[in-house]
Amino acid sequence: MSSVGRTALAVAASVLLAACGSEEPSENGQQQGSQQQPRPVEVTTLERQDIALDKSYPSLLRSDDAVTLVARVSGTLEDKLFEPGEMVEKGATLYQIEPDRYQAAVNQREADLQSARATLARAQRDAERFERLLSQNSVSRQQYDQALADRRVAQASVAQASAALESAQIDLDYADVQAPVSGMISLSRINVGNLVNPGTELATITPLDPLEVRFQLPQRDAFELRRQLQDGMVIEDIGARLELPGSASALTGKLDFLGATVDEATSTVQANANFANPDARVLPGQYVRVYLEGLKRFDVLAVPEIALTQGLMGPQVFVLDDDNAARARTVELGELAGPWQVLNGGVEAGDRVIVGDPAGITPGTPIKPQPFDGDAAALMQASKAQQQAQGQQAQGNGASTDGTSSEAASGGEDAS
């Protein structure tokens, strides 16, 4: 190669190096400029507070008020006055067991009572007459004593006849088998025309409205609830919700019982809630979840759930240092209270925590703190809406890119 060629090659190389050097500082400058721009995001100063919980507990529905109808008298089952599976009202007559026979017995006992009362009236008159005659020395003392004895016997006969009438009336009432509670009645276990005796099971009535649900509260939840009740809250202030499997609807009710002992085997406390169930949408035997509203955790630290990220050491949040730079802090998670996450460790009151969307934030990122109004639910909804918008934009960009590529590919084919 000639000297002129070597000189031209050296000049070209120097120009290329100069061009590369001028580009690198420009890119670095742009990166440094972008890193120095503080990111605006919501920040809150942690304070201890009382957090409302929305907790749920599994439960198997059962009706402890279910009643099995049994015959109280013997006789032929003459009539059945209901359809299986229908709702019956308390006091409604469901079966009749030879009511005519028991009505005849009542009539007989009424006649016996009238006869006994007539005998008593006669004995009363005799006793009064013998008392006057005794004062005139017209009868002996023995005759007067006999008249008094006859009156007492007549009085006892009246009491006996009255008791027999009451017993016959009770049997007559039992001849009409009535519903002791309101609820849904089962299939009849005895057909009309069969002979029944006292103790024969006839059917079962299951009350469905209101519906009582028993479930178990964890020991801590029960203790916290006891604390709330001691602070003046009444148990009816604790709302309850029963979500139906496979349905968007729910039953609303109230907590009406909290046990006073802890089950040694499960470390739980029994509770009971009452729900209005007018349409019998829920039946005993179903597995459901009972949600309690009004429970609280007292004097805890909590952040919106969106503030949490996953670090190498576990769940973490970002706190701000004195220079408003983000610093990762591993935390110990407590209970989830709706949009709030209770923190059991890793942060302290007074720490400034980033509660806005932490996506893209890394340790050292400069932050421009924005005020947080305390509405964690609204913060999460806004973040979700922003993520959806970004996803739609990304899909739109992908479709545009695909369309450009397709056009390029078709153009290439045409050119070929």
LOBA-571361 format. One record per residue (C-alpha): residue number from 1; y, z, x; residue in three letters. Coordinates in nm, 3 decimals. Last residue first. Example, Ala and Ser with C-alpha at 12.3 -4.5 7.8 and 13.67 -1.06 7.14 Angstrom:
  seq       c2       c3       c1  type
    2   -0.106    0.714    1.367   SER
    1   -0.450    0.780    1.230   ALA
***
This chain:
  seq       c2       c3       c1  type
  416   -1.018   -0.582   -3.964   SER
  415   -0.669   -0.539   -4.084   ALA
  414   -0.792   -0.471   -4.431   ASP
  413   -1.030   -0.210   -4.296   GLU
  412   -0.755   -0.047   -4.099   GLY
  411   -0.532   -0.042   -4.401   GLY
  410   -0.810    0.123   -4.597   SER
  409   -0.846    0.387   -4.327   ALA
  408   -0.475    0.442   -4.310   ALA
  407   -0.459    0.474   -4.685   GLU
  406   -0.744    0.717   -4.679   SER
  405   -0.584    0.916   -4.402   SER
  404   -0.259    0.932   -4.594   THR
  403   -0.442    1.044   -4.908   GLY
  402   -0.634    1.308   -4.717   ASP
  401   -0.312    1.438   -4.570   THR
  400   -0.152    1.451   -4.912   SER
  399   -0.456    1.629   -5.057   ALA
  398   -0.450    1.882   -4.776   GLY
  397   -0.079    1.940   -4.824   ASN
  396   -0.139    2.002   -5.193   GLY
  395   -0.424    2.239   -5.118   GLN
  394   -0.202    2.430   -4.877   ALA
  393    0.072    2.447   -5.139   GLN
  392   -0.175    2.577   -5.395   GLN
  391   -0.293    2.842   -5.151   GLY
  390    0.063    2.941   -5.067   GLN
  389    0.144    2.978   -5.436   ALA
  388   -0.169    3.187   -5.490   GLN
  387   -0.077    3.409   -5.195   GLN
  386    0.274    3.457   -5.332   GLN
  385    0.141    3.548   -5.677   ALA
  384   -0.094    3.802   -5.520   LYS
  383    0.188    3.953   -5.318   SER
  382    0.407    3.982   -5.627   ALA
  381    0.122    4.142   -5.822   GLN
  380    0.056    4.390   -5.542   MET
  379    0.421    4.493   -5.524   LEU
  378    0.442    4.523   -5.902   ALA
  377    0.142    4.759   -5.902   ALA
  376    0.284    4.965   -5.614   ALA
  375    0.612    5.035   -5.793   ASP
  374    0.777    5.282   -5.554   GLY
  373    1.106    5.094   -5.520   ASP
  372    1.042    4.992   -5.158   PHE
  371    1.352    4.912   -4.949   PRO
  370    1.325    4.639   -4.683   GLN
  369    1.271    4.719   -4.317   PRO
  368    1.342    4.429   -4.075   LYS
  367    1.032    4.434   -3.860   ILE
  366    0.970    4.331   -3.500   PRO
  365    0.601    4.248   -3.441   THR
  364    0.469    4.474   -3.165   GLY
  363    0.123    4.522   -3.312   PRO
  362    0.047    4.224   -3.534   THR
  361    0.186    4.120   -3.872   ILE
  360    0.061    3.786   -4.006   GLY
  359   -0.050    3.925   -4.340   ALA
  358    0.085    4.278   -4.385   PRO
  357    0.208    4.217   -4.743   ASP
  356    0.452    4.498   -4.811   GLY
  355    0.377    4.867   -4.759   VAL
  354    0.480    4.898   -4.395   ILE
  353    0.472    5.268   -4.319   VAL
  352    0.754    5.485   -4.189   ARG
  351    0.599    5.820   -4.098   ASP
  350    0.777    6.121   -4.248   GLY
  349    0.465    6.287   -4.386   ALA
  348    0.176    6.221   -4.153   GLU
  347   -0.066    5.942   -4.086   VAL
  346   -0.424    5.915   -3.957   GLY
  345   -0.585    6.133   -4.221   GLY
  344   -0.683    6.175   -4.585   ASN
  343   -0.499    5.870   -4.716   LEU
  342   -0.493    5.809   -5.093   VAL
  341   -0.479    5.440   -5.181   GLN
  340   -0.252    5.342   -5.468   TRP
  339   -0.285    5.041   -5.700   PRO
  338   -0.512    5.242   -5.935   GLY
  337   -0.586    5.569   -5.759   ALA
  336   -0.840    5.488   -5.487   LEU
  335   -0.977    5.803   -5.329   GLU
  334   -0.948    5.897   -4.964   GLY
  333   -0.934    5.668   -4.663   LEU
  332   -0.904    5.788   -4.305   GLU
  331   -0.642    5.593   -4.113   VAL
  330   -0.617    5.386   -3.794   THR
  329   -0.252    5.324   -3.703   ARG
  328   -0.128    4.984   -3.592   ALA
  327    0.229    4.971   -3.458   ARG
  326    0.498    4.743   -3.600   ALA
  325    0.832    4.738   -3.419   ALA
  324    1.134    4.900   -3.579   ASN
  323    1.263    5.018   -3.238   ASP
  322    1.190    5.384   -3.317   ASP
  321    0.834    5.294   -3.410   ASP
  320    0.730    5.148   -3.743   LEU
  319    0.389    5.209   -3.898   VAL
  318    0.122    4.950   -3.973   PHE
  317   -0.184    5.059   -4.165   VAL
  316   -0.549    5.077   -4.061   GLN
  315   -0.904    5.072   -4.188   PRO
  314   -1.165    5.073   -3.910   GLY
  313   -1.153    5.100   -3.531   MET
  312   -1.126    4.726   -3.469   LEU
  311   -0.875    4.694   -3.750   GLY
  310   -0.906    4.617   -4.119   GLN
  309   -0.581    4.605   -4.315   THR
  308   -0.426    4.840   -4.569   LEU
  307   -0.074    4.798   -4.708   ALA
  306   -0.205    4.615   -5.016   ILE
  305   -0.355    4.940   -5.145   GLU
  304   -0.010    5.085   -5.196   PRO
  303    0.026    5.399   -4.984   VAL
  302   -0.075    5.760   -5.044   ALA
  301   -0.024    6.105   -4.893   LEU
  300   -0.143    6.394   -5.106   VAL
  299    0.015    6.703   -5.268   ASP
  298   -0.194    6.703   -5.587   PHE
  297   -0.460    6.461   -5.704   ARG
  296   -0.432    6.390   -6.073   LYS
  295   -0.642    6.325   -6.382   LEU
  294   -0.452    6.189   -6.682   GLY
  293   -0.682    5.906   -6.778   GLU
  292   -1.059    5.945   -6.783   LEU
  291   -1.277    5.635   -6.798   TYR
  290   -1.629    5.663   -6.943   VAL
  289   -1.871    5.397   -6.830   ARG
  288   -2.149    5.280   -7.059   VAL
  287   -2.527    5.276   -7.088   TYR
  286   -2.632    5.231   -7.450   GLN
  285   -2.889    5.461   -7.614   GLY
  284   -2.666    5.570   -7.899   PRO
  283   -2.473    5.283   -8.056   LEU
  282   -2.129    5.141   -7.988   VAL
  281   -1.955    4.892   -8.215   ARG
  280   -2.019    5.120   -8.513   ALA
  279   -1.711    4.978   -8.687   ASP
  278   -1.537    5.315   -8.717   PRO
  277   -1.612    5.438   -8.363   ASN
  276   -1.344    5.699   -8.290   ALA
  275   -1.429    5.855   -7.957   PHE
  274   -1.486    6.218   -7.850   ASN
  273   -1.537    6.317   -7.489   ALA
  272   -1.773    6.576   -7.340   ASN
  271   -1.797    6.719   -6.992   ALA
  270   -2.074    6.869   -6.783   GLN
  269   -1.994    6.982   -6.432   VAL
  268   -2.157    6.828   -6.127   THR
  267   -2.310    6.961   -5.807   SER
  266   -2.630    6.763   -5.887   THR
  265   -2.909    7.021   -5.853   ALA
  264   -2.694    7.333   -5.875   GLU
  263   -2.521    7.218   -6.194   ASP
  262   -2.175    7.373   -6.182   VAL
  261   -2.068    7.606   -6.463   THR
  260   -1.766    7.629   -6.692   ALA
  259   -1.812    7.299   -6.874   GLY
  258   -1.525    7.080   -6.987   LEU
  257   -1.497    6.986   -7.353   PHE
  256   -1.269    6.776   -7.575   ASP
  255   -1.172    6.476   -7.363   LEU
  254   -0.995    6.236   -7.592   LYS
  253   -1.061    5.893   -7.736   GLY
  252   -1.012    5.520   -7.698   THR
  251   -1.283    5.262   -7.755   LEU
  250   -1.276    4.943   -7.552   ALA
  249   -1.252    4.568   -7.599   SER
  248   -1.314    4.308   -7.328   ALA
  247   -1.683    4.297   -7.406   SER
  246   -2.000    4.250   -7.202   GLY
  245   -2.066    4.622   -7.181   PRO
  244   -1.816    4.821   -7.389   LEU
  243   -1.552    5.021   -7.210   GLU
  242   -1.505    5.377   -7.330   LEU
  241   -1.161    5.519   -7.263   ARG
  240   -1.063    5.882   -7.237   ALA
  239   -0.726    6.055   -7.245   GLY
  238   -0.671    6.397   -7.093   ILE
  237   -0.392    6.556   -7.299   ASP
  236   -0.658    6.701   -7.534   GLU
  235   -0.758    6.939   -7.252   ILE
  234   -0.424    7.112   -7.264   VAL
  233   -0.185    7.097   -6.968   MET
  232   -0.015    7.424   -6.880   GLY
  231   -0.075    7.459   -6.508   ASP
  230   -0.416    7.619   -6.569   GLN
  229   -0.530    7.298   -6.735   LEU
  228   -0.422    7.097   -6.430   GLN
  227   -0.616    7.329   -6.202   ARG
  226   -0.924    7.299   -6.420   ARG
  225   -0.893    6.921   -6.385   LEU
  224   -0.881    6.955   -6.008   GLU
  223   -1.194    7.173   -6.019   PHE
  222   -1.377    6.925   -6.243   ALA
  221   -1.284    6.633   -6.018   ASP
  220   -1.407    6.824   -5.714   ARG
  219   -1.740    6.912   -5.875   GLN
  218   -1.816    6.560   -5.984   PRO
  217   -1.790    6.521   -6.362   LEU
  216   -2.108    6.459   -6.562   GLN
  215   -2.120    6.284   -6.897   PHE
  214   -2.156    6.358   -7.266   ARG
  213   -2.026    6.114   -7.525   VAL
  212   -1.952    6.213   -7.884   GLU
  211   -1.901    5.933   -8.134   LEU
  210   -1.674    5.986   -8.431   PRO
  209   -1.800    5.796   -8.608   ASP
  208   -2.162    5.714   -8.523   LEU
  207   -2.360    5.992   -8.694   PRO
  206   -2.735    5.917   -8.678   THR
  205   -2.936    5.983   -8.994   ILE
  204   -3.314    5.993   -8.962   THR
  203   -3.577    5.931   -9.231   ALA
  202   -3.845    6.101   -9.446   LEU
  201   -4.023    6.363   -9.238   GLU
  200   -4.269    6.574   -9.440   THR
  199   -4.182    6.941   -9.383   GLY
  198   -4.239    7.058   -9.742   PRO
  197   -4.491    6.820   -9.896   ASN
  196   -4.478    6.454   -9.989   VAL
  195   -4.701    6.245  -10.212   LEU
  194   -4.643    5.873  -10.186   ASN
  193   -4.502    5.668  -10.472   GLY
  192   -4.196    5.540  -10.282   VAL
  191   -4.279    5.478   -9.920   ASN
  190   -4.242    5.736   -9.646   ILE
  189   -4.092    5.680   -9.300   ARG
  188   -3.778    5.518   -9.436   SER
  187   -3.604    5.302   -9.179   LEU
  186   -3.301    5.462   -9.020   SER
  185   -2.975    5.583   -9.167   ILE
  184   -2.637    5.527   -9.006   MET
  183   -2.395    5.817   -9.035   GLY
  182   -2.243    6.085   -9.252   SER
  181   -2.404    6.428   -9.243   VAL
  180   -2.632    6.641   -9.465   PRO
  179   -2.741    6.332   -9.662   ALA
  178   -2.902    6.441   -9.988   GLN
  177   -3.267    6.472  -10.095   VAL
  176   -3.266    6.524  -10.472   ASP
  175   -3.578    6.734  -10.534   ALA
  174   -3.417    6.987  -10.301   TYR
  173   -3.154    7.057  -10.568   ASP
  172   -3.431    7.113  -10.823   LEU
  171   -3.607    7.347  -10.580   ASP
  170   -3.281    7.540  -10.541   ILE
  169   -3.242    7.559  -10.919   GLN
  168   -3.595    7.695  -10.950   ALA
  167   -3.515    7.963  -10.694   SER
  166   -3.191    8.053  -10.874   GLU
  165   -3.379    8.076  -11.206   LEU
  164   -3.641    8.301  -11.052   ALA
  163   -3.367    8.526  -10.915   ALA
  162   -3.208    8.550  -11.261   SER
  161   -3.544    8.629  -11.420   ALA
  160   -3.600    8.910  -11.170   GLN
  159   -3.252    9.052  -11.221   ALA
  158   -3.298    9.042  -11.600   VAL
  157   -3.639    9.207  -11.571   SER
  156   -3.488    9.479  -11.352   ALA
  155   -3.229    9.552  -11.621   GLN
  154   -3.501    9.567  -11.884   ALA
  153   -3.697    9.816  -11.673   VAL
  152   -3.383   10.026  -11.635   ARG
  151   -3.328   10.022  -12.012   ARG
  150   -3.688   10.123  -12.079   ASP
  149   -3.648   10.415  -11.839   ALA
  148   -3.337   10.532  -12.023   LEU
  147   -3.522   10.517  -12.355   ALA
  146   -3.812   10.715  -12.206   GLN
  145   -3.570   10.983  -12.086   ASP
  144   -3.431   11.012  -12.442   TYR
  143   -3.779   11.052  -12.588   GLN
  142   -3.863   11.320  -12.336   GLN
  141   -3.547   11.513  -12.414   ARG
  140   -3.657   11.536  -12.772   SER
  139   -3.488   11.371  -13.061   VAL
  138   -3.265   11.504  -13.345   SER
  137   -3.104   11.778  -13.134   ASN
  136   -2.760   11.640  -13.236   GLN
  135   -2.665   11.563  -12.872   SER
  134   -3.010   11.409  -12.832   LEU
  133   -2.944   11.184  -13.128   LEU
  132   -2.629   11.050  -12.965   ARG
  131   -2.814   10.979  -12.636   GLU
  130   -3.104   10.827  -12.829   PHE
  129   -2.863   10.578  -12.986   ARG
  128   -2.710   10.481  -12.647   GLU
  127   -3.054   10.431  -12.492   ALA
  126   -3.173   10.227  -12.787   ASP
  125   -2.864   10.003  -12.770   ARG
  124   -2.915    9.939  -12.398   GLN
  123   -3.284    9.868  -12.452   ALA
  122   -3.194    9.609  -12.713   ARG
  121   -2.941    9.443  -12.480   ALA
  120   -3.192    9.449  -12.195   LEU
  119   -3.455    9.281  -12.409   THR
  118   -3.202    9.009  -12.501   ALA
  117   -3.113    8.965  -12.133   ARG
  116   -3.479    8.927  -12.041   ALA
  115   -3.527    8.663  -12.308   SER
  114   -3.221    8.471  -12.186   GLN
  113   -3.350    8.489  -11.831   LEU
  112   -3.691    8.361  -11.932   ASP
  111   -3.527    8.072  -12.114   ALA
  110   -3.325    7.984  -11.802   GLU
  109   -3.644    8.003  -11.597   ARG
  108   -3.815    7.753  -11.827   GLN
  107   -3.520    7.515  -11.810   ASN
  106   -3.523    7.534  -11.429   VAL
  105   -3.894    7.454  -11.426   ALA
  104   -3.831    7.155  -11.652   ALA
  103   -3.566    7.033  -11.407   GLN
  102   -3.824    7.066  -11.129   TYR
  101   -4.063    6.842  -11.314   ARG
  100   -3.791    6.593  -11.404   ASP
   99   -3.668    6.575  -11.039   PRO
   98   -4.004    6.443  -10.920   GLU
   97   -3.891    6.389  -10.558   ILE
   96   -3.573    6.182  -10.545   GLN
   95   -3.447    6.030  -10.220   TYR
   94   -3.106    5.937  -10.068   LEU
   93   -2.849    6.129  -10.270   THR
   92   -2.507    6.111  -10.101   ALA
   91   -2.367    6.444   -9.980   GLY
   90   -2.240    6.312   -9.645   LYS
   89   -2.186    5.940   -9.664   GLU
   88   -2.441    5.675   -9.574   VAL
   87   -2.392    5.382   -9.337   MET
   86   -2.658    5.117   -9.374   GLU
   85   -2.949    5.058   -9.138   GLY
   84   -3.223    5.101   -9.398   PRO
   83   -3.105    5.042   -9.756   GLU
   82   -3.044    5.344   -9.975   PHE
   81   -3.152    5.511  -10.299   LEU
   80   -3.526    5.569  -10.253   LYS
   79   -3.704    5.681  -10.573   ASP
   78   -4.010    5.866  -10.704   GLU
   77   -4.151    6.042  -10.400   LEU
   76   -4.433    6.239  -10.561   THR
   75   -4.429    6.614  -10.524   GLY
   74   -4.380    6.899  -10.281   SER
   73   -4.046    7.056  -10.198   VAL
   72   -3.825    7.071   -9.888   ARG
   71   -3.887    6.712   -9.773   ALA
   70   -3.750    6.635   -9.430   VAL
   69   -3.445    6.436   -9.317   LEU
   68   -3.403    6.411   -8.941   THR
   67   -3.044    6.469   -8.834   VAL
   66   -2.857    6.312   -8.541   ALA
   65   -2.571    6.535   -8.424   ASP
   64   -2.664    6.513   -8.056   ASP
   63   -2.593    6.142   -8.064   SER
   62   -2.665    5.976   -7.732   ARG
   61   -2.477    5.745   -7.507   LEU
   60   -2.596    5.727   -7.148   LEU
   59   -2.301    5.787   -6.920   SER
   58   -2.156    5.657   -6.597   PRO
   57   -1.822    5.800   -6.485   TYR
   56   -1.482    5.639   -6.447   SER
   55   -1.165    5.749   -6.275   LYS
   54   -0.801    5.651   -6.328   ASP
   53   -0.616    5.888   -6.101   LEU
   52   -0.254    6.002   -6.112   ALA
   51   -0.107    6.085   -5.770   ILE
   50    0.097    6.397   -5.698   ASP
   49    0.317    6.350   -5.394   GLN
   48    0.347    6.411   -5.021   ARG
   47    0.605    6.189   -4.864   GLU
   46    0.561    5.881   -4.647   LEU
   45    0.876    5.683   -4.564   THR
   44    0.845    5.339   -4.718   THR
   43    0.874    4.987   -4.577   VAL
   42    0.894    4.654   -4.759   GLU
   41    0.900    4.348   -4.531   VAL
   40    1.166    4.139   -4.358   PRO
   39    1.031    3.996   -4.029   ARG
   38    1.255    4.047   -3.731   PRO
   37    1.335    3.721   -3.538   GLN
   36    1.267    3.795   -3.173   GLN
   35    0.928    3.631   -3.184   GLN
   34    1.079    3.305   -3.312   SER
   33    1.335    3.297   -3.033   GLY
   32    1.071    3.370   -2.774   GLN
   31    0.860    3.087   -2.911   GLN
   30    1.158    2.846   -2.912   GLN
   29    1.249    2.942   -2.557   GLY
   28    0.893    2.894   -2.447   ASN
   27    0.894    2.547   -2.600   GLU
   26    1.225    2.454   -2.430   SER
   25    1.111    2.603   -2.101   PRO
   24    0.804    2.380   -2.113   GLU
   23    0.987    2.056   -2.200   GLU
   22    1.225    2.046   -1.899   SER
   21    0.939    2.110   -1.660   GLY
   20    0.736    1.824   -1.802   CYS
   19    1.028    1.583   -1.770   ALA
   18    1.095    1.692   -1.414   ALA
   17    0.732    1.646   -1.326   LEU
   16    0.735    1.294   -1.472   LEU
   15    1.054    1.202   -1.282   VAL
   14    0.906    1.332   -0.961   SER
   13    0.590    1.129   -1.014   ALA
   12    0.786    0.811   -1.082   ALA
   11    0.995    0.862   -0.770   VAL
   10    0.682    0.920   -0.560   ALA
    9    0.519    0.602   -0.695   LEU
    8    0.830    0.395   -0.624   ALA
    7    0.840    0.526   -0.267   THR
    6    0.472    0.450   -0.211   ARG
    5    0.522    0.097   -0.343   GLY
    4    0.818    0.036   -0.115   VAL
    3    0.626    0.169    0.186   SER
    2    0.351   -0.085    0.125   SER
    1    0.000    0.000    0.000   MET
***
